[in-house]
Amino acid sequence: MKVKTSVTLSEDLLEAVDELAKSSSRSEVIERAVRDYLAARARATRDARDVEIMNRLADTYNAETADLLTYQPWIELGE
């Protein structure tokens, strides 16, 4: 359901919206922009959480990787 609202924008921003809205409406352009912004914020929040988890577990991951490397055979390349 759509709800009519009033938003005040600077003149230059409104001109840019109008330029994008040639084949649609201002409302559609603004709604898409807000949706994109909210999706980007959600992604940034998820990414920050993932980085925090990886940083918290980095020592464990590094120890596991070091252990795995001890199983790697070292190959002497031809002379």
PDB file with SEQRES, HELIX, SHEET and CRYST1 records, atoms N, CA, C and O in Angstrom:
SEQRES   1 A   79  MET LYS VAL LYS THR SER VAL THR LEU SER GLU ASP LEU          
SEQRES   2 A   79  LEU GLU ALA VAL ASP GLU LEU ALA LYS SER SER SER ARG          
SEQRES   3 A   79  SER GLU VAL ILE GLU ARG ALA VAL ARG ASP TYR LEU ALA          
SEQRES   4 A   79  ALA ARG ALA ARG ALA THR ARG ASP ALA ARG ASP VAL GLU          
SEQRES   5 A   79  ILE MET ASN ARG LEU ALA ASP THR TYR ASN ALA GLU THR          
SEQRES   6 A   79  ALA ASP LEU LEU THR TYR GLN PRO TRP ILE GLU LEU GLY          
SEQRES   7 A   79  GLU                                                          
HELIX    1 AA1 GLU A   11  LEU A   20  1                                  10    
HELIX    2 AA2 ALA A   21  SER A   23  5                                   3    
HELIX    3 AA3 ARG A   26  LEU A   69  1                                  44    
CRYST1    1.000    1.000    1.000  90.00  90.00  90.00 P 1           1          
ATOM      1  N   MET A   1       0.833  -1.166   0.000  1.00  0.00           N  
ATOM      2  CA  MET A   1       0.000   0.000   0.000  1.00  0.00           C  
ATOM      3  C   MET A   1       0.889   1.244   0.000  1.00  0.00           C  
ATOM      4  O   MET A   1       1.845   1.332   0.771  1.00  0.00           O  
ATOM      5  N   LYS A   2       0.583   2.155  -0.826  1.00  0.00           N  
ATOM      6  CA  LYS A   2       1.322   3.408  -0.917  1.00  0.00           C  
ATOM      7  C   LYS A   2       0.640   4.455  -0.041  1.00  0.00           C  
ATOM      8  O   LYS A   2      -0.585   4.488   0.076  1.00  0.00           O  
ATOM      9  N   VAL A   3       1.463   5.312   0.572  1.00  0.00           N  
ATOM     10  CA  VAL A   3       0.957   6.386   1.419  1.00  0.00           C  
ATOM     11  C   VAL A   3       1.495   7.694   0.871  1.00  0.00           C  
ATOM     12  O   VAL A   3       2.702   7.851   0.681  1.00  0.00           O  
ATOM     13  N   LYS A   4       0.604   8.619   0.621  1.00  0.00           N  
ATOM     14  CA  LYS A   4       1.021   9.928   0.106  1.00  0.00           C  
ATOM     15  C   LYS A   4       1.735  10.675   1.220  1.00  0.00           C  
ATOM     16  O   LYS A   4       1.274  10.730   2.360  1.00  0.00           O  
ATOM     17  N   THR A   5       2.888  11.254   0.850  1.00  0.00           N  
ATOM     18  CA  THR A   5       3.674  12.009   1.828  1.00  0.00           C  
ATOM     19  C   THR A   5       4.268  13.227   1.150  1.00  0.00           C  
ATOM     20  O   THR A   5       4.238  13.349  -0.074  1.00  0.00           O  
ATOM     21  N   SER A   6       4.797  14.107   1.942  1.00  0.00           N  
ATOM     22  CA  SER A   6       5.427  15.301   1.412  1.00  0.00           C  
ATOM     23  C   SER A   6       6.884  15.302   1.848  1.00  0.00           C  
ATOM     24  O   SER A   6       7.196  15.089   3.019  1.00  0.00           O  
ATOM     25  N   VAL A   7       7.775  15.546   0.886  1.00  0.00           N  
ATOM     26  CA  VAL A   7       9.204  15.587   1.164  1.00  0.00           C  
ATOM     27  C   VAL A   7       9.753  16.865   0.548  1.00  0.00           C  
ATOM     28  O   VAL A   7       9.400  17.231  -0.573  1.00  0.00           O  
ATOM     29  N   THR A   8      10.610  17.528   1.285  1.00  0.00           N  
ATOM     30  CA  THR A   8      11.228  18.748   0.779  1.00  0.00           C  
ATOM     31  C   THR A   8      12.638  18.414   0.315  1.00  0.00           C  
ATOM     32  O   THR A   8      13.447  17.882   1.075  1.00  0.00           O  
ATOM     33  N   LEU A   9      12.920  18.737  -0.957  1.00  0.00           N  
ATOM     34  CA  LEU A   9      14.230  18.457  -1.548  1.00  0.00           C  
ATOM     35  C   LEU A   9      14.836  19.748  -2.073  1.00  0.00           C  
ATOM     36  O   LEU A   9      14.122  20.691  -2.416  1.00  0.00           O  
ATOM     37  N   SER A  10      16.145  19.780  -2.132  1.00  0.00           N  
ATOM     38  CA  SER A  10      16.805  20.939  -2.727  1.00  0.00           C  
ATOM     39  C   SER A  10      16.501  20.957  -4.226  1.00  0.00           C  
ATOM     40  O   SER A  10      16.224  19.922  -4.831  1.00  0.00           O  
ATOM     41  N   GLU A  11      16.557  22.137  -4.801  1.00  0.00           N  
ATOM     42  CA  GLU A  11      16.184  22.309  -6.207  1.00  0.00           C  
ATOM     43  C   GLU A  11      17.068  21.476  -7.139  1.00  0.00           C  
ATOM     44  O   GLU A  11      16.568  20.858  -8.079  1.00  0.00           O  
ATOM     45  N   ASP A  12      18.377  21.459  -6.881  1.00  0.00           N  
ATOM     46  CA  ASP A  12      19.272  20.692  -7.755  1.00  0.00           C  
ATOM     47  C   ASP A  12      18.992  19.194  -7.670  1.00  0.00           C  
ATOM     48  O   ASP A  12      19.101  18.486  -8.670  1.00  0.00           O  
ATOM     49  N   LEU A  13      18.636  18.713  -6.490  1.00  0.00           N  
ATOM     50  CA  LEU A  13      18.314  17.294  -6.343  1.00  0.00           C  
ATOM     51  C   LEU A  13      17.016  16.968  -7.071  1.00  0.00           C  
ATOM     52  O   LEU A  13      16.913  15.933  -7.729  1.00  0.00           O  
ATOM     53  N   LEU A  14      16.043  17.835  -6.957  1.00  0.00           N  
ATOM     54  CA  LEU A  14      14.777  17.613  -7.645  1.00  0.00           C  
ATOM     55  C   LEU A  14      14.970  17.611  -9.164  1.00  0.00           C  
ATOM     56  O   LEU A  14      14.336  16.826  -9.868  1.00  0.00           O  
ATOM     57  N   GLU A  15      15.835  18.478  -9.665  1.00  0.00           N  
ATOM     58  CA  GLU A  15      16.128  18.489 -11.099  1.00  0.00           C  
ATOM     59  C   GLU A  15      16.760  17.165 -11.530  1.00  0.00           C  
ATOM     60  O   GLU A  15      16.436  16.634 -12.592  1.00  0.00           O  
ATOM     61  N   ALA A  16      17.662  16.634 -10.700  1.00  0.00           N  
ATOM     62  CA  ALA A  16      18.298  15.353 -11.020  1.00  0.00           C  
ATOM     63  C   ALA A  16      17.274  14.230 -11.002  1.00  0.00           C  
ATOM     64  O   ALA A  16      17.321  13.338 -11.849  1.00  0.00           O  
ATOM     65  N   VAL A  17      16.352  14.261 -10.052  1.00  0.00           N  
ATOM     66  CA  VAL A  17      15.284  13.247  -9.991  1.00  0.00           C  
ATOM     67  C   VAL A  17      14.418  13.348 -11.238  1.00  0.00           C  
ATOM     68  O   VAL A  17      14.086  12.333 -11.851  1.00  0.00           O  
ATOM     69  N   ASP A  18      14.059  14.549 -11.606  1.00  0.00           N  
ATOM     70  CA  ASP A  18      13.242  14.741 -12.810  1.00  0.00           C  
ATOM     71  C   ASP A  18      13.953  14.218 -14.059  1.00  0.00           C  
ATOM     72  O   ASP A  18      13.323  13.647 -14.949  1.00  0.00           O  
ATOM     73  N   GLU A  19      15.249  14.416 -14.113  1.00  0.00           N  
ATOM     74  CA  GLU A  19      16.030  13.912 -15.256  1.00  0.00           C  
ATOM     75  C   GLU A  19      15.951  12.386 -15.329  1.00  0.00           C  
ATOM     76  O   GLU A  19      15.808  11.813 -16.409  1.00  0.00           O  
ATOM     77  N   LEU A  20      16.046  11.744 -14.177  1.00  0.00           N  
ATOM     78  CA  LEU A  20      15.947  10.276 -14.144  1.00  0.00           C  
ATOM     79  C   LEU A  20      14.529   9.786 -14.393  1.00  0.00           C  
ATOM     80  O   LEU A  20      14.330   8.662 -14.855  1.00  0.00           O  
ATOM     81  N   ALA A  21      13.556  10.613 -14.093  1.00  0.00           N  
ATOM     82  CA  ALA A  21      12.157  10.190 -14.136  1.00  0.00           C  
ATOM     83  C   ALA A  21      11.494  10.431 -15.489  1.00  0.00           C  
ATOM     84  O   ALA A  21      10.266  10.439 -15.577  1.00  0.00           O  
ATOM     85  N   LYS A  22      12.268  10.626 -16.523  1.00  0.00           N  
ATOM     86  CA  LYS A  22      11.677  10.919 -17.829  1.00  0.00           C  
ATOM     87  C   LYS A  22      10.660   9.860 -18.258  1.00  0.00           C  
ATOM     88  O   LYS A  22       9.620  10.196 -18.825  1.00  0.00           O  
ATOM     89  N   SER A  23      10.954   8.581 -17.990  1.00  0.00           N  
ATOM     90  CA  SER A  23      10.030   7.524 -18.417  1.00  0.00           C  
ATOM     91  C   SER A  23       9.247   6.946 -17.238  1.00  0.00           C  
ATOM     92  O   SER A  23       8.561   5.935 -17.388  1.00  0.00           O  
ATOM     93  N   SER A  24       9.344   7.575 -16.075  1.00  0.00           N  
ATOM     94  CA  SER A  24       8.573   7.125 -14.917  1.00  0.00           C  
ATOM     95  C   SER A  24       8.134   8.356 -14.138  1.00  0.00           C  
ATOM     96  O   SER A  24       7.972   9.431 -14.715  1.00  0.00           O  
ATOM     97  N   SER A  25       7.944   8.210 -12.846  1.00  0.00           N  
ATOM     98  CA  SER A  25       7.517   9.360 -12.046  1.00  0.00           C  
ATOM     99  C   SER A  25       8.560   9.682 -10.985  1.00  0.00           C  
ATOM    100  O   SER A  25       9.412   8.855 -10.660  1.00  0.00           O  
ATOM    101  N   ARG A  26       8.480  10.884 -10.456  1.00  0.00           N  
ATOM    102  CA  ARG A  26       9.361  11.259  -9.354  1.00  0.00           C  
ATOM    103  C   ARG A  26       9.247  10.250  -8.216  1.00  0.00           C  
ATOM    104  O   ARG A  26      10.251   9.808  -7.658  1.00  0.00           O  
ATOM    105  N   SER A  27       8.027   9.899  -7.887  1.00  0.00           N  
ATOM    106  CA  SER A  27       7.803   8.970  -6.773  1.00  0.00           C  
ATOM    107  C   SER A  27       8.522   7.648  -6.994  1.00  0.00           C  
ATOM    108  O   SER A  27       9.123   7.103  -6.068  1.00  0.00           O  
ATOM    109  N   GLU A  28       8.462   7.135  -8.207  1.00  0.00           N  
ATOM    110  CA  GLU A  28       9.129   5.860  -8.499  1.00  0.00           C  
ATOM    111  C   GLU A  28      10.640   5.989  -8.346  1.00  0.00           C  
ATOM    112  O   GLU A  28      11.287   5.105  -7.784  1.00  0.00           O  
ATOM    113  N   VAL A  29      11.198   7.083  -8.843  1.00  0.00           N  
ATOM    114  CA  VAL A  29      12.640   7.301  -8.739  1.00  0.00           C  
ATOM    115  C   VAL A  29      13.045   7.416  -7.274  1.00  0.00           C  
ATOM    116  O   VAL A  29      14.011   6.786  -6.843  1.00  0.00           O  
ATOM    117  N   ILE A  30      12.316   8.210  -6.514  1.00  0.00           N  
ATOM    118  CA  ILE A  30      12.656   8.400  -5.100  1.00  0.00           C  
ATOM    119  C   ILE A  30      12.466   7.108  -4.319  1.00  0.00           C  
ATOM    120  O   ILE A  30      13.294   6.775  -3.472  1.00  0.00           O  
ATOM    121  N   GLU A  31      11.394   6.377  -4.588  1.00  0.00           N  
ATOM    122  CA  GLU A  31      11.165   5.103  -3.891  1.00  0.00           C  
ATOM    123  C   GLU A  31      12.300   4.121  -4.191  1.00  0.00           C  
ATOM    124  O   GLU A  31      12.796   3.455  -3.282  1.00  0.00           O  
ATOM    125  N   ARG A  32      12.715   4.026  -5.454  1.00  0.00           N  
ATOM    126  CA  ARG A  32      13.812   3.124  -5.826  1.00  0.00           C  
ATOM    127  C   ARG A  32      15.108   3.535  -5.124  1.00  0.00           C  
ATOM    128  O   ARG A  32      15.864   2.688  -4.648  1.00  0.00           O  
ATOM    129  N   ALA A  33      15.350   4.847  -5.068  1.00  0.00           N  
ATOM    130  CA  ALA A  33      16.567   5.340  -4.420  1.00  0.00           C  
ATOM    131  C   ALA A  33      16.571   5.003  -2.925  1.00  0.00           C  
ATOM    132  O   ALA A  33      17.593   4.584  -2.381  1.00  0.00           O  
ATOM    133  N   VAL A  34      15.438   5.186  -2.277  1.00  0.00           N  
ATOM    134  CA  VAL A  34      15.356   4.871  -0.846  1.00  0.00           C  
ATOM    135  C   VAL A  34      15.522   3.376  -0.625  1.00  0.00           C  
ATOM    136  O   VAL A  34      16.226   2.964   0.297  1.00  0.00           O  
ATOM    137  N   ARG A  35      14.883   2.556  -1.459  1.00  0.00           N  
ATOM    138  CA  ARG A  35      15.037   1.095  -1.333  1.00  0.00           C  
ATOM    139  C   ARG A  35      16.499   0.680  -1.520  1.00  0.00           C  
ATOM    140  O   ARG A  35      17.025  -0.136  -0.763  1.00  0.00           O  
ATOM    141  N   ASP A  36      17.147   1.253  -2.538  1.00  0.00           N  
ATOM    142  CA  ASP A  36      18.559   0.943  -2.781  1.00  0.00           C  
ATOM    143  C   ASP A  36      19.423   1.359  -1.591  1.00  0.00           C  
ATOM    144  O   ASP A  36      20.329   0.632  -1.185  1.00  0.00           O  
ATOM    145  N   TYR A  37      19.133   2.531  -1.043  1.00  0.00           N  
ATOM    146  CA  TYR A  37      19.887   3.021   0.113  1.00  0.00           C  
ATOM    147  C   TYR A  37      19.709   2.083   1.311  1.00  0.00           C  
ATOM    148  O   TYR A  37      20.684   1.724   1.971  1.00  0.00           O  
ATOM    149  N   LEU A  38      18.481   1.692   1.585  1.00  0.00           N  
ATOM    150  CA  LEU A  38      18.218   0.790   2.709  1.00  0.00           C  
ATOM    151  C   LEU A  38      18.879  -0.572   2.507  1.00  0.00           C  
ATOM    152  O   LEU A  38      19.398  -1.158   3.458  1.00  0.00           O  
ATOM    153  N   ALA A  39      18.863  -1.074   1.281  1.00  0.00           N  
ATOM    154  CA  ALA A  39      19.522  -2.349   0.989  1.00  0.00           C  
ATOM    155  C   ALA A  39      21.029  -2.230   1.188  1.00  0.00           C  
ATOM    156  O   ALA A  39      21.660  -3.140   1.725  1.00  0.00           O  
ATOM    157  N   ALA A  40      21.608  -1.108   0.757  1.00  0.00           N  
ATOM    158  CA  ALA A  40      23.049  -0.892   0.936  1.00  0.00           C  
ATOM    159  C   ALA A  40      23.400  -0.820   2.417  1.00  0.00           C  
ATOM    160  O   ALA A  40      24.421  -1.362   2.840  1.00  0.00           O  
ATOM    161  N   ARG A  41      22.563  -0.157   3.202  1.00  0.00           N  
ATOM    162  CA  ARG A  41      22.803  -0.085   4.655  1.00  0.00           C  
ATOM    163  C   ARG A  41      22.731  -1.471   5.286  1.00  0.00           C  
ATOM    164  O   ARG A  41      23.543  -1.803   6.150  1.00  0.00           O  
ATOM    165  N   ALA A  42      21.759  -2.285   4.857  1.00  0.00           N  
ATOM    166  CA  ALA A  42      21.631  -3.645   5.393  1.00  0.00           C  
ATOM    167  C   ALA A  42      22.864  -4.469   5.025  1.00  0.00           C  
ATOM    168  O   ALA A  42      23.383  -5.214   5.856  1.00  0.00           O  
ATOM    169  N   ARG A  43      23.340  -4.337   3.767  1.00  0.00           N  
ATOM    170  CA  ARG A  43      24.554  -5.051   3.347  1.00  0.00           C  
ATOM    171  C   ARG A  43      25.754  -4.617   4.172  1.00  0.00           C  
ATOM    172  O   ARG A  43      26.550  -5.448   4.607  1.00  0.00           O  
ATOM    173  N   ALA A  44      25.881  -3.316   4.385  1.00  0.00           N  
ATOM    174  CA  ALA A  44      27.007  -2.792   5.161  1.00  0.00           C  
ATOM    175  C   ALA A  44      26.974  -3.322   6.588  1.00  0.00           C  
ATOM    176  O   ALA A  44      28.019  -3.639   7.157  1.00  0.00           O  
ATOM    177  N   THR A  45      25.794  -3.419   7.164  1.00  0.00           N  
ATOM    178  CA  THR A  45      25.652  -3.966   8.522  1.00  0.00           C  
ATOM    179  C   THR A  45      26.062  -5.425   8.554  1.00  0.00           C  
ATOM    180  O   THR A  45      26.788  -5.851   9.452  1.00  0.00           O  
ATOM    181  N   ARG A  46      25.593  -6.203   7.562  1.00  0.00           N  
ATOM    182  CA  ARG A  46      25.975  -7.631   7.493  1.00  0.00           C  
ATOM    183  C   ARG A  46      27.473  -7.778   7.287  1.00  0.00           C  
ATOM    184  O   ARG A  46      28.112  -8.610   7.931  1.00  0.00           O  
ATOM    185  N   ASP A  47      28.037  -6.973   6.390  1.00  0.00           N  
ATOM    186  CA  ASP A  47      29.475  -7.043   6.121  1.00  0.00           C  
ATOM    187  C   ASP A  47      30.290  -6.714   7.370  1.00  0.00           C  
ATOM    188  O   ASP A  47      31.285  -7.376   7.664  1.00  0.00           O  
ATOM    189  N   ALA A  48      29.861  -5.689   8.097  1.00  0.00           N  
ATOM    190  CA  ALA A  48      30.577  -5.308   9.325  1.00  0.00           C  
ATOM    191  C   ALA A  48      30.509  -6.432  10.348  1.00  0.00           C  
ATOM    192  O   ALA A  48      31.495  -6.708  11.032  1.00  0.00           O  
ATOM    193  N   ARG A  49      29.354  -7.082  10.461  1.00  0.00           N  
ATOM    194  CA  ARG A  49      29.204  -8.210  11.383  1.00  0.00           C  
ATOM    195  C   ARG A  49      30.116  -9.358  10.958  1.00  0.00           C  
ATOM    196  O   ARG A  49      30.760  -9.982  11.802  1.00  0.00           O  
ATOM    197  N   ASP A  50      30.173  -9.640   9.665  1.00  0.00           N  
ATOM    198  CA  ASP A  50      31.028 -10.726   9.171  1.00  0.00           C  
ATOM    199  C   ASP A  50      32.503 -10.430   9.436  1.00  0.00           C  
ATOM    200  O   ASP A  50      33.250 -11.321   9.840  1.00  0.00           O  
ATOM    201  N   VAL A  51      32.925  -9.190   9.211  1.00  0.00           N  
ATOM    202  CA  VAL A  51      34.316  -8.819   9.463  1.00  0.00           C  
ATOM    203  C   VAL A  51      34.638  -8.973  10.943  1.00  0.00           C  
ATOM    204  O   VAL A  51      35.715  -9.450  11.301  1.00  0.00           O  
ATOM    205  N   GLU A  52      33.707  -8.573  11.801  1.00  0.00           N  
ATOM    206  CA  GLU A  52      33.923  -8.709  13.244  1.00  0.00           C  
ATOM    207  C   GLU A  52      34.100 -10.179  13.625  1.00  0.00           C  
ATOM    208  O   GLU A  52      34.971 -10.513  14.429  1.00  0.00           O  
ATOM    209  N   ILE A  53      33.283 -11.048  13.054  1.00  0.00           N  
ATOM    210  CA  ILE A  53      33.391 -12.489  13.336  1.00  0.00           C  
ATOM    211  C   ILE A  53      34.730 -13.020  12.838  1.00  0.00           C  
ATOM    212  O   ILE A  53      35.415 -13.754  13.551  1.00  0.00           O  
ATOM    213  N   MET A  54      35.104 -12.648  11.608  1.00  0.00           N  
ATOM    214  CA  MET A  54      36.386 -13.128  11.064  1.00  0.00           C  
ATOM    215  C   MET A  54      37.562 -12.627  11.888  1.00  0.00           C  
ATOM    216  O   MET A  54      38.506 -13.376  12.141  1.00  0.00           O  
ATOM    217  N   ASN A  55      37.513 -11.371  12.308  1.00  0.00           N  
ATOM    218  CA  ASN A  55      38.600 -10.839  13.132  1.00  0.00           C  
ATOM    219  C   ASN A  55      38.676 -11.540  14.479  1.00  0.00           C  
ATOM    220  O   ASN A  55      39.763 -11.815  14.985  1.00  0.00           O  
ATOM    221  N   ARG A  56      37.510 -11.829  15.057  1.00  0.00           N  
ATOM    222  CA  ARG A  56      37.484 -12.499  16.354  1.00  0.00           C  
ATOM    223  C   ARG A  56      38.069 -13.908  16.249  1.00  0.00           C  
ATOM    224  O   ARG A  56      38.702 -14.391  17.188  1.00  0.00           O  
ATOM    225  N   LEU A  57      37.859 -14.558  15.119  1.00  0.00           N  
ATOM    226  CA  LEU A  57      38.302 -15.941  14.943  1.00  0.00           C  
ATOM    227  C   LEU A  57      39.612 -16.060  14.168  1.00  0.00           C  
ATOM    228  O   LEU A  57      40.047 -17.171  13.864  1.00  0.00           O  
ATOM    229  N   ALA A  58      40.242 -14.941  13.846  1.00  0.00           N  
ATOM    230  CA  ALA A  58      41.440 -14.949  12.997  1.00  0.00           C  
ATOM    231  C   ALA A  58      42.546 -15.821  13.566  1.00  0.00           C  
ATOM    232  O   ALA A  58      43.173 -16.573  12.820  1.00  0.00           O  
ATOM    233  N   ASP A  59      42.805 -15.744  14.866  1.00  0.00           N  
ATOM    234  CA  ASP A  59      43.874 -16.549  15.453  1.00  0.00           C  
ATOM    235  C   ASP A  59      43.599 -18.040  15.284  1.00  0.00           C  
ATOM    236  O   ASP A  59      44.506 -18.814  14.980  1.00  0.00           O  
ATOM    237  N   THR A  60      42.350 -18.436  15.481  1.00  0.00           N  
ATOM    238  CA  THR A  60      41.972 -19.845  15.310  1.00  0.00           C  
ATOM    239  C   THR A  60      42.161 -20.275  13.862  1.00  0.00           C  
ATOM    240  O   THR A  60      42.732 -21.331  13.592  1.00  0.00           O  
ATOM    241  N   TYR A  61      41.678 -19.451  12.925  1.00  0.00           N  
ATOM    242  CA  TYR A  61      41.827 -19.782  11.501  1.00  0.00           C  
ATOM    243  C   TYR A  61      43.299 -19.861  11.110  1.00  0.00           C  
ATOM    244  O   TYR A  61      43.697 -20.764  10.374  1.00  0.00           O  
ATOM    245  N   ASN A  62      44.105 -18.924  11.597  1.00  0.00           N  
ATOM    246  CA  ASN A  62      45.523 -18.925  11.260  1.00  0.00           C  
ATOM    247  C   ASN A  62      46.218 -20.169  11.812  1.00  0.00           C  
ATOM    248  O   ASN A  62      47.074 -20.744  11.140  1.00  0.00           O  
ATOM    249  N   ALA A  63      45.863 -20.590  13.026  1.00  0.00           N  
ATOM    250  CA  ALA A  63      46.454 -21.790  13.614  1.00  0.00           C  
ATOM    251  C   ALA A  63      46.063 -23.030  12.805  1.00  0.00           C  
ATOM    252  O   ALA A  63      46.896 -23.902  12.556  1.00  0.00           O  
ATOM    253  N   GLU A  64      44.807 -23.104  12.400  1.00  0.00           N  
ATOM    254  CA  GLU A  64      44.353 -24.241  11.590  1.00  0.00           C  
ATOM    255  C   GLU A  64      45.080 -24.273  10.246  1.00  0.00           C  
ATOM    256  O   GLU A  64      45.476 -25.339   9.775  1.00  0.00           O  
ATOM    257  N   THR A  65      45.250 -23.112   9.639  1.00  0.00           N  
ATOM    258  CA  THR A  65      45.942 -23.043   8.352  1.00  0.00           C  
ATOM    259  C   THR A  65      47.399 -23.446   8.505  1.00  0.00           C  
ATOM    260  O   THR A  65      47.928 -24.185   7.674  1.00  0.00           O  
ATOM    261  N   ALA A  66      48.050 -22.972   9.554  1.00  0.00           N  
ATOM    262  CA  ALA A  66      49.442 -23.350   9.794  1.00  0.00           C  
ATOM    263  C   ALA A  66      49.564 -24.855   9.983  1.00  0.00           C  
ATOM    264  O   ALA A  66      50.507 -25.474   9.490  1.00  0.00           O  
ATOM    265  N   ASP A  67      48.608 -25.442  10.699  1.00  0.00           N  
ATOM    266  CA  ASP A  67      48.617 -26.886  10.900  1.00  0.00           C  
ATOM    267  C   ASP A  67      48.442 -27.618   9.569  1.00  0.00           C  
ATOM    268  O   ASP A  67      49.142 -28.594   9.298  1.00  0.00           O  
ATOM    269  N   LEU A  68      47.523 -27.156   8.753  1.00  0.00           N  
ATOM    270  CA  LEU A  68      47.293 -27.793   7.449  1.00  0.00           C  
ATOM    271  C   LEU A  68      48.532 -27.722   6.567  1.00  0.00           C  
ATOM    272  O   LEU A  68      48.821 -28.657   5.819  1.00  0.00           O  
ATOM    273  N   LEU A  69      49.256 -26.626   6.652  1.00  0.00           N  
ATOM    274  CA  LEU A  69      50.447 -26.481   5.828  1.00  0.00           C  
ATOM    275  C   LEU A  69      51.531 -27.490   6.205  1.00  0.00           C  
ATOM    276  O   LEU A  69      52.392 -27.801   5.382  1.00  0.00           O  
ATOM    277  N   THR A  70      51.503 -28.002   7.428  1.00  0.00           N  
ATOM    278  CA  THR A  70      52.498 -29.014   7.818  1.00  0.00           C  
ATOM    279  C   THR A  70      52.252 -30.323   7.086  1.00  0.00           C  
ATOM    280  O   THR A  70      53.152 -31.160   7.008  1.00  0.00           O  
ATOM    281  N   TYR A  71      51.065 -30.515   6.553  1.00  0.00           N  
ATOM    282  CA  TYR A  71      50.744 -31.729   5.803  1.00  0.00           C  
ATOM    283  C   TYR A  71      51.104 -31.612   4.328  1.00  0.00           C  
ATOM    284  O   TYR A  71      51.044 -32.600   3.597  1.00  0.00           O  
ATOM    285  N   GLN A  72      51.475 -30.427   3.889  1.00  0.00           N  
ATOM    286  CA  GLN A  72      51.803 -30.209   2.498  1.00  0.00           C  
ATOM    287  C   GLN A  72      53.218 -30.734   2.217  1.00  0.00           C  
ATOM    288  O   GLN A  72      54.164 -30.347   2.903  1.00  0.00           O  
ATOM    289  N   PRO A  73      53.368 -31.601   1.227  1.00  0.00           N  
ATOM    290  CA  PRO A  73      54.726 -32.049   0.900  1.00  0.00           C  
ATOM    291  C   PRO A  73      55.471 -30.929   0.166  1.00  0.00           C  
ATOM    292  O   PRO A  73      54.902 -30.233  -0.675  1.00  0.00           O  
ATOM    293  N   TRP A  74      56.707 -30.777   0.492  1.00  0.00           N  
ATOM    294  CA  TRP A  74      57.520 -29.787  -0.198  1.00  0.00           C  
ATOM    295  C   TRP A  74      58.142 -30.457  -1.404  1.00  0.00           C  
ATOM    296  O   TRP A  74      58.780 -31.503  -1.276  1.00  0.00           O  
ATOM    297  N   ILE A  75      57.968 -29.883  -2.539  1.00  0.00           N  
ATOM    298  CA  ILE A  75      58.447 -30.457  -3.789  1.00  0.00           C  
ATOM    299  C   ILE A  75      59.669 -29.666  -4.238  1.00  0.00           C  
ATOM    300  O   ILE A  75      59.627 -28.441  -4.352  1.00  0.00           O  
ATOM    301  N   GLU A  76      60.744 -30.378  -4.487  1.00  0.00           N  
ATOM    302  CA  GLU A  76      61.935 -29.739  -5.018  1.00  0.00           C  
ATOM    303  C   GLU A  76      61.756 -29.613  -6.531  1.00  0.00           C  
ATOM    304  O   GLU A  76      61.495 -30.599  -7.219  1.00  0.00           O  
ATOM    305  N   LEU A  77      61.897 -28.412  -7.029  1.00  0.00           N  
ATOM    306  CA  LEU A  77      61.755 -28.200  -8.467  1.00  0.00           C  
ATOM    307  C   LEU A  77      63.053 -28.620  -9.135  1.00  0.00           C  
ATOM    308  O   LEU A  77      64.125 -28.576  -8.531  1.00  0.00           O  
ATOM    309  N   GLY A  78      62.936 -29.028 -10.392  1.00  0.00           N  
ATOM    310  CA  GLY A  78      64.095 -29.503 -11.152  1.00  0.00           C  
ATOM    311  C   GLY A  78      65.255 -28.535 -11.122  1.00  0.00           C  
ATOM    312  O   GLY A  78      65.086 -27.327 -10.957  1.00  0.00           O  
ATOM    313  N   GLU A  79      66.423 -29.094 -11.284  1.00  0.00           N  
ATOM    314  CA  GLU A  79      67.646 -28.282 -11.221  1.00  0.00           C  
ATOM    315  C   GLU A  79      67.978 -27.665 -12.545  1.00  0.00           C  
ATOM    316  O   GLU A  79      68.976 -26.953 -12.661  1.00  0.00           O  
TER     317      GLU A  79                                                      
END                                                                             
